[in-house]
Amino acid sequence: MNNLIASLVELLDPSTVLTGADISEKYHADWSGADPCQPLALLKPKTTQQLSEIMALCHQHDQPVVIQGGLTGLAGGATPQSGEIAISLERMNGIEELDATAMTVTALAGTPLQVLQDAAEDRELFLPLDLGARGSCNIGGNLATNAGGTEVIRYGMTRSMVLGLEAVLADGTVINAINKMVKNNSGYDLKHLFIGSEGTLGIVTRVVLQLQPKSRSSHTALCALNSYESVTKLLVELKRSLGSGLTGFELMWDSYYNKVLEVLPSLTSPFQENHTYYLLLEYKDNNQTLGAERFESALFEQLESGLIDDALIAQSHQDADKFWQIRDGIGELFQVLGPVSNQDVSLPLEQIGPFADDLDQRLKAKYNNIGVLLFGHIGDNNLHVCAYTGRDEDKARINEDIMLMISEYAGAITAEHGIGVLKRDFLALSRTPSEIALMKTLKMAMDPKGILNPKRVI
């Protein structure tokens, strides 16, 4: 081990190879907070070449590594395990090119998502990927977990925005799959091996993303509904009347909505009556006047039909921000709820309502004084489940109860945060034996010594 550290110091420099007390606690765990562990060493390469040489040395010494980006993951995938070296990509950041004609941006993996969003906006363009952690998460981590966010209903997951990438394999080999063309069917599309693989097959170092024209107007509404059937019917009707302009469809159950208002006194409900569901809608257009008319007309039609019980259209950016603050209030809730089973899952659209009702009943029958908060993107099958009793010892059992129910309803145990460590033992609930066998075959072929993010995913 000492020989390896000495070689790494020689390769990089002493300031970028940290050990012992010089390693900040920041690098001991990701946002999941699961089992923090100090790595044997923390490396901070600045270039792909440095990372390649690091991996070649680690491969030679059979040294396992864990890859860290913005450390915003919730599955424990970036938390070091005993005996691992942590490699942080935070110094590998910056935009190399923004091509306004091709509408692409090329950036290093450690670049924060918000930096890319802001750069696109400065050129009247738009990066459709948006997450609550935008200021902290890095684009390489977004690719590694195939992140989703609030625009998936129109633009798809991160995978759909990636035109090309560069990656370093376990033995230090650099795969240059940089590409700016939408159409390129020249053999296997290798970028998909790395997107969503959570750093287990290779380390993404550079990426080319497809941008979109910036919409010139945005319209937001908060709607109240009293049945899940109405929610799904409304989704179909709005897709029909608003087309691809429908970019946000965020559903909040009353349990979540009321809890946010209880915890955040700066927010109040704009409705006079209580309802079962609260739906945040966003529509984007390129004509402020005609777009507003189209949006209002679509909502009025559904109010008249009875699908919507009540609706409020934001009259200003401030109004829209207040609506979104309710939806995004989960961050503040985590600070006061204590130990929480925070699950991000997917289900067939028609099963989300029945699943939510069934889950709520089962958990409340099993655990005393349990709180169950539900919200999600819904239009892309994504449901967030937060359950808490205030007792840390209940958390693991609640996690398992939710995972087993997801299997019963033929859902996916993770929607956009990955498997990591925390969901690894439940993978077989969402993937068939033949799928898992193929995953293991790929892992063995690309990382035969098992040193890249070991014991994650599979």
RASULRA-V341781 format. One record per residue. N is the residue number from 0. RES is the residue in one letter. SS is DSSP state (2 for helix, 1 for strand, 0 for the rest). PHI is phi as a letter, one per 20 degrees, with the letter a starting at -180 (999 if undefined). OMEGA is omega in degrees with one decimal (999 if undefined). Layout:
n;res;ss;phi;omega
N;RES;SS;PHI;OMEGA
N;RES;SS;PHI;OMEGA
This chain:
n;res;ss;phi;omega
0;M;0;999;179.2
1;N;2;f;177.9
2;N;2;f;178.9
3;L;2;f;179.6
4;I;2;f;178.7
5;A;2;f;178.6
6;S;2;f;179.2
7;L;2;f;177.3
8;V;2;f;179.1
9;E;2;f;-178.8
10;L;2;f;-177.5
11;L;0;e;170.1
12;D;0;a;-173.5
13;P;2;g;-176.3
14;S;2;f;-178.4
15;T;2;d;171.9
16;V;1;c;-174.9
17;L;1;d;177.7
18;T;0;c;173.6
19;G;2;l;-175.7
20;A;2;f;178.6
21;D;2;f;179.5
22;I;0;e;179.7
23;S;0;f;177.6
24;E;2;f;176.9
25;K;2;g;-174.6
26;Y;2;e;-179.5
27;H;2;e;-177.7
28;A;0;a;171.8
29;D;0;e;-174.6
30;W;0;f;178.7
31;S;0;f;-178.1
32;G;0;m;-174.7
33;A;0;f;171.8
34;D;0;l;179.2
35;P;0;g;-177.4
36;C;0;b;177.5
37;Q;0;f;178.7
38;P;0;f;176.9
39;L;0;f;177.6
40;A;0;b;175.8
41;L;1;c;-179.7
42;L;1;d;-178.7
43;K;0;c;178.9
44;P;0;f;-179.1
45;K;0;d;-177.9
46;T;0;c;176.0
47;T;2;f;-179.8
48;Q;2;f;177.9
49;Q;2;f;179.6
50;L;2;f;178.1
51;S;2;g;-179.4
52;E;2;f;175.5
53;I;2;f;-177.7
54;M;2;f;177.3
55;A;2;f;178.1
56;L;2;f;-179.9
57;C;2;f;177.8
58;H;2;f;179.3
59;Q;2;f;-177.4
60;H;0;e;-178.0
61;D;0;l;-175.5
62;Q;0;e;178.0
63;P;0;f;-179.7
64;V;1;c;171.8
65;V;1;c;-176.7
66;I;1;e;-178.9
67;Q;1;c;174.4
68;G;0;d;178.5
69;G;0;e;178.4
70;L;0;m;-179.3
71;T;0;e;-179.1
72;G;0;f;-177.8
73;L;0;d;-178.8
74;A;0;d;178.3
75;G;0;m;-175.2
76;G;0;f;-178.5
77;A;0;d;177.1
78;T;0;f;-180.0
79;P;0;f;170.8
80;Q;0;d;-175.1
81;S;0;g;176.4
82;G;0;n;-178.0
83;E;0;e;168.2
84;I;1;e;176.9
85;A;1;e;176.4
86;I;1;d;178.8
87;S;1;e;-179.9
88;L;0;e;-172.9
89;E;0;f;178.6
90;R;0;e;177.5
91;M;0;e;-175.5
92;N;0;c;178.1
93;G;0;p;177.4
94;I;1;e;-179.4
95;E;1;e;-179.4
96;E;1;b;168.1
97;L;1;c;-176.7
98;D;1;e;-175.7
99;A;0;f;179.4
100;T;0;f;177.8
101;A;0;f;-176.7
102;M;0;l;176.5
103;T;1;c;173.0
104;V;1;c;178.3
105;T;1;d;-174.1
106;A;1;b;175.3
107;L;1;f;-169.9
108;A;0;f;-177.5
109;G;0;e;-179.6
110;T;0;f;177.6
111;P;1;f;-178.9
112;L;2;g;-176.4
113;Q;2;f;176.0
114;V;2;f;178.3
115;L;2;f;178.2
116;Q;2;f;-177.6
117;D;2;f;179.4
118;A;2;f;177.8
119;A;2;f;-178.8
120;E;2;f;178.6
121;D;2;f;179.4
122;R;0;d;180.0
123;E;0;m;177.5
124;L;1;c;-171.9
125;F;1;b;171.7
126;L;0;e;-171.5
127;P;0;f;-179.7
128;L;0;f;179.3
129;D;1;b;-179.1
130;L;0;c;176.8
131;G;0;f;-178.6
132;A;0;e;-172.0
133;R;0;g;-177.4
134;G;0;f;-175.8
135;S;0;d;-176.5
136;C;0;f;179.9
137;N;1;d;-174.6
138;I;2;f;177.3
139;G;2;f;176.6
140;G;2;f;176.4
141;N;2;f;176.8
142;L;2;f;-175.7
143;A;2;f;179.9
144;T;2;d;-175.9
145;N;0;l;-174.6
146;A;0;g;-178.1
147;G;0;d;179.7
148;G;1;o;-169.1
149;T;0;e;-177.0
150;E;0;d;-173.6
151;V;2;f;-176.0
152;I;2;g;178.9
153;R;2;d;-168.6
154;Y;2;d;179.5
155;G;0;n;-179.7
156;M;0;f;179.5
157;T;2;g;-178.3
158;R;2;g;-175.1
159;S;2;f;-179.0
160;M;2;e;-174.2
161;V;1;e;175.5
162;L;1;e;-179.1
163;G;1;a;178.1
164;L;1;b;172.2
165;E;1;c;-178.9
166;A;1;b;176.5
167;V;1;d;-179.5
168;L;0;e;-175.7
169;A;0;f;-178.0
170;D;0;e;178.7
171;G;0;n;177.7
172;T;0;f;177.9
173;V;1;e;176.4
174;I;1;d;179.4
175;N;1;e;177.4
176;A;1;d;177.3
177;I;0;f;-175.7
178;N;0;b;179.2
179;K;0;d;-176.7
180;M;0;e;177.4
181;V;0;f;179.9
182;K;0;d;175.8
183;N;0;b;-178.5
184;N;0;d;-178.2
185;S;0;e;179.4
186;G;0;n;-177.4
187;Y;0;f;177.2
188;D;0;e;-168.4
189;L;0;f;-178.4
190;K;2;g;-177.1
191;H;2;f;173.5
192;L;2;f;-173.4
193;F;2;e;-179.6
194;I;0;f;-180.0
195;G;0;n;-178.4
196;S;0;e;173.3
197;E;0;l;175.8
198;G;0;m;-178.0
199;T;0;e;-179.0
200;L;0;d;-179.0
201;G;0;r;-176.9
202;I;1;d;178.1
203;V;1;f;-178.2
204;T;1;d;-177.1
205;R;1;b;-176.0
206;V;1;b;172.0
207;V;1;d;-177.5
208;L;1;d;174.6
209;Q;1;e;176.1
210;L;0;e;178.9
211;Q;1;c;174.2
212;P;1;f;178.9
213;K;0;f;177.0
214;S;0;f;-176.0
215;R;0;e;176.1
216;S;1;b;179.5
217;S;1;c;-175.3
218;H;1;c;-173.6
219;T;1;c;177.2
220;A;1;b;172.9
221;L;1;d;-175.3
222;C;1;d;176.9
223;A;1;d;178.9
224;L;1;c;-176.0
225;N;0;c;172.8
226;S;0;b;179.1
227;Y;2;f;177.0
228;E;2;g;177.0
229;S;2;f;179.4
230;V;2;f;-177.4
231;T;2;f;177.1
232;K;2;f;179.3
233;L;2;f;178.6
234;L;2;g;179.5
235;V;2;f;-177.9
236;E;2;f;-179.5
237;L;2;f;174.1
238;K;2;f;-179.9
239;R;2;f;-174.2
240;S;2;e;-177.1
241;L;2;d;177.4
242;G;2;l;-176.6
243;S;2;f;177.4
244;G;2;f;177.5
245;L;1;f;-175.4
246;T;1;d;-179.2
247;G;1;c;178.3
248;F;1;b;-170.3
249;E;1;d;-175.9
250;L;1;e;176.3
251;M;1;c;172.2
252;W;1;f;-177.0
253;D;2;g;179.9
254;S;2;f;180.0
255;Y;2;f;-178.0
256;Y;2;g;-177.8
257;N;2;f;-180.0
258;K;2;f;177.7
259;V;2;f;-179.6
260;L;2;f;178.1
261;E;2;f;-175.2
262;V;2;e;-177.7
263;L;0;d;-177.1
264;P;0;f;179.0
265;S;0;f;-179.4
266;L;0;d;175.8
267;T;0;c;179.2
268;S;0;f;178.2
269;P;0;f;-178.9
270;F;0;e;179.1
271;Q;0;e;-177.7
272;E;0;d;176.1
273;N;0;e;179.8
274;H;0;c;-178.0
275;T;0;e;-178.4
276;Y;1;c;176.2
277;Y;1;c;-172.2
278;L;1;d;177.7
279;L;1;e;-178.3
280;L;1;d;173.3
281;E;1;c;-179.7
282;Y;1;c;-179.3
283;K;1;d;-174.8
284;D;1;b;177.8
285;N;0;d;178.2
286;N;0;c;-173.6
287;Q;2;g;-175.9
288;T;2;f;-178.0
289;L;2;f;178.2
290;G;2;f;179.1
291;A;2;f;-179.9
292;E;2;f;-179.2
293;R;2;f;-179.5
294;F;2;f;-179.6
295;E;2;f;-179.0
296;S;2;f;-179.8
297;A;2;f;-179.9
298;L;2;f;-179.9
299;F;2;f;179.8
300;E;2;f;-178.7
301;Q;2;f;171.1
302;L;2;f;-179.9
303;E;2;f;-178.2
304;S;2;f;179.6
305;G;0;n;177.8
306;L;0;f;178.1
307;I;0;d;178.4
308;D;0;e;179.7
309;D;1;b;-179.4
310;A;1;b;176.4
311;L;1;c;179.2
312;I;1;e;179.3
313;A;0;f;-179.4
314;Q;0;e;-178.5
315;S;0;b;175.6
316;H;2;f;179.4
317;Q;2;f;177.0
318;D;2;f;-179.2
319;A;2;f;179.8
320;D;2;f;179.6
321;K;2;f;176.8
322;F;2;f;-178.5
323;W;2;f;177.9
324;Q;2;f;176.3
325;I;2;f;179.6
326;R;2;f;-176.0
327;D;0;e;-176.2
328;G;0;f;-177.3
329;I;2;f;179.7
330;G;2;f;178.3
331;E;2;f;180.0
332;L;2;f;-179.4
333;F;2;g;-177.0
334;Q;2;f;-175.7
335;V;2;c;-174.2
336;L;2;e;-176.4
337;G;0;n;-179.5
338;P;0;f;-175.8
339;V;0;c;167.2
340;S;1;e;-175.0
341;N;1;d;-174.9
342;Q;1;d;180.0
343;D;1;c;-168.8
344;V;1;c;176.5
345;S;1;c;179.9
346;L;0;b;170.9
347;P;0;g;-171.8
348;L;2;g;-176.1
349;E;2;f;-178.0
350;Q;2;e;-174.6
351;I;2;f;179.8
352;G;2;f;177.4
353;P;2;g;178.2
354;F;2;f;-178.3
355;A;2;f;179.4
356;D;2;f;-178.6
357;D;2;f;-180.0
358;L;2;f;-179.2
359;D;2;g;-179.0
360;Q;2;f;-177.2
361;R;2;f;-177.9
362;L;2;f;-179.5
363;K;2;f;176.4
364;A;2;f;-174.8
365;K;2;e;-174.0
366;Y;0;c;177.3
367;N;0;f;174.4
368;N;0;l;178.9
369;I;0;e;172.7
370;G;1;d;179.9
371;V;1;c;-178.2
372;L;1;d;-175.3
373;L;1;c;173.1
374;F;1;a;179.5
375;G;1;r;-178.6
376;H;0;f;172.6
377;I;0;m;-178.5
378;G;0;g;176.2
379;D;0;d;175.2
380;N;0;m;-170.9
381;N;1;e;178.0
382;L;1;c;174.3
383;H;1;d;179.1
384;V;1;c;175.8
385;C;1;c;-178.9
386;A;1;c;-174.0
387;Y;1;b;175.5
388;T;0;d;-173.2
389;G;0;n;-178.7
390;R;0;d;-176.9
391;D;2;f;-177.3
392;E;2;f;179.4
393;D;2;e;-169.7
394;K;2;g;-178.1
395;A;2;f;179.9
396;R;2;f;178.1
397;I;2;f;176.6
398;N;2;g;-177.4
399;E;2;f;178.4
400;D;2;g;-178.7
401;I;2;f;180.0
402;M;2;f;-179.9
403;L;2;f;177.6
404;M;2;f;176.9
405;I;2;g;178.1
406;S;2;f;178.8
407;E;2;g;-175.8
408;Y;0;e;177.1
409;A;0;l;178.7
410;G;0;d;178.4
411;A;1;d;-174.0
412;I;0;f;172.9
413;T;0;b;-178.9
414;A;0;e;-174.6
415;E;0;b;178.6
416;H;0;d;177.1
417;G;0;n;-179.6
418;I;0;e;179.7
419;G;0;l;176.9
420;V;0;e;-170.0
421;L;0;f;-178.4
422;K;0;d;-176.6
423;R;2;g;-176.5
424;D;2;f;179.8
425;F;2;d;-174.7
426;L;2;g;-177.8
427;A;2;f;177.0
428;L;2;f;-177.5
429;S;0;d;-178.9
430;R;0;c;-179.1
431;T;0;f;177.6
432;P;2;g;-179.1
433;S;2;f;176.7
434;E;2;f;-180.0
435;I;2;f;178.0
436;A;2;f;178.6
437;L;2;f;175.4
438;M;2;g;179.8
439;K;2;f;177.3
440;T;2;f;177.6
441;L;2;f;179.5
442;K;2;f;-178.9
443;M;2;f;-178.6
444;A;2;f;-173.7
445;M;2;e;-179.3
446;D;0;b;-172.7
447;P;0;f;178.8
448;K;0;e;176.6
449;G;0;m;-176.3
450;I;0;e;-177.2
451;L;1;e;180.0
452;N;0;l;-176.8
453;P;0;f;178.1
454;K;0;m;170.0
455;R;0;d;178.5
456;V;0;m;-178.5
457;I;0;c;999
